[in-house]
Amino acid sequence: MSTHNTEDMLKHIKIYIVIFFALAVLTVVTVWASYIHVSEWLHVTIAMSIASVKGGLVVAYFMHLISEKKLIYAVLILTAFFFIFMLIVTMTASETMGPLVPDFW
């Protein structure tokens, strides 16, 4: 078992506290953004952007991916690419697909 220096532990605790407050502030910003009068599409875009930043903070610091090797980042980027690809396919499928039930039914 490795021993940790007290200063090292305090440094990590300070980082966790800063991230906690950043997540709390971003939650307040999300609630505030829900009250501004913009289109529904812009509401979703703003909310997803804030949620992405919050998710990134959680993944980077609480899941310790900020100190991982390059392979983890490659897998993460590949996963994000396929997620975005599937979102685009799903969003455009309703425009390109015909009716699900043929006309003769």
DRENKE-942376 format. One line per 10 residues: number of its first residue (from 1); their letters; for each residue x, y, z of C-alpha. Coordinates in pm, whole numbers, plus 50000, padded with zeros to 5 digits. Layout:
BEGIN
NUM> a> X:Y:Z ~ ...
end
This chain:
BEGIN
1> msthntedml> 50000:50000:50000 ~ 50142:50337:49907 ~ 50169:50618:50157 ~ 50044:50962:50067 ~ 50182:51287:50182 ~ 49941:51510:50376 ~ 50006:51802:50141 ~ 49926:51578:49846 ~ 49596:51476:50001 ~ 49506:51837:50083
11> khikiyivif> 49578:51932:49722 ~ 49337:51666:49597 ~ 49073:51767:49849 ~ 49099:52131:49737 ~ 49053:52024:49375 ~ 48745:51818:49466 ~ 48595:52111:49656 ~ 48654:52345:49360 ~ 48494:52094:49123 ~ 48199:52052:49361
21> falavltvvt> 48138:52427:49366 ~ 48180:52447:48988 ~ 47915:52176:48948 ~ 47686:52360:49191 ~ 47729:52687:49000 ~ 47664:52512:48668 ~ 47347:52360:48815 ~ 47228:52707:48912 ~ 47315:52830:48561 ~ 47111:52543:48415
31> vwasyihvse> 46808:52639:48622 ~ 46854:53007:48534 ~ 46885:52921:48163 ~ 46552:52742:48175 ~ 46379:53073:48252 ~ 46515:53273:47957 ~ 46274:53317:47668 ~ 46428:53155:47363 ~ 46319:52887:47121 ~ 46282:52529:47237
41> wlhvtiamsi> 46575:52423:47019 ~ 46800:52681:47182 ~ 46686:52571:47529 ~ 46790:52215:47452 ~ 47121:52332:47305 ~ 47202:52543:47611 ~ 47102:52268:47854 ~ 47302:52003:47668 ~ 47606:52230:47652 ~ 47600:52293:48026
51> asvkgglvva> 47537:51922:48093 ~ 47833:51831:47871 ~ 48062:52060:48069 ~ 47933:51916:48396 ~ 47976:51561:48267 ~ 48327:51643:48152 ~ 48419:51772:48495 ~ 48282:51458:48662 ~ 48460:51228:48418 ~ 48788:51418:48434
61> yfmhlisekk> 48818:51462:48809 ~ 48591:51223:48996 ~ 48659:50934:48759 ~ 49027:51034:48737 ~ 49042:51038:48357 ~ 49243:51359:48362 ~ 49553:51158:48452 ~ 49492:50856:48229 ~ 49692:50734:47932 ~ 49630:50816:47567
71> liyavlilta> 49444:50490:47500 ~ 49163:50594:47734 ~ 49128:50923:47546 ~ 49122:50740:47212 ~ 48842:50511:47332 ~ 48653:50808:47478 ~ 48680:51007:47154 ~ 48573:50705:46949 ~ 48270:50656:47176 ~ 48177:51024:47147
81> fffifmlivt> 48212:51005:46767 ~ 47976:50707:46742 ~ 47732:50870:46983 ~ 47717:51187:46773 ~ 47693:50978:46455 ~ 47397:50782:46593 ~ 47227:51106:46704 ~ 47261:51248:46354 ~ 47134:50927:46194 ~ 46836:50919:46429
91> mtasetmgpl> 46751:51286:46376 ~ 46767:51260:45997 ~ 46596:50920:45972 ~ 46246:51059:46012 ~ 46305:51293:45718 ~ 46439:51025:45485 ~ 46223:50726:45581 ~ 45891:50659:45425 ~ 45584:50574:45626 ~ 45623:50271:45849
101> vpdfw> 45291:50125:45739 ~ 45237:50085:45364 ~ 44954:50284:45206 ~ 44752:49974:45113 ~ 44689:49883:45478
end
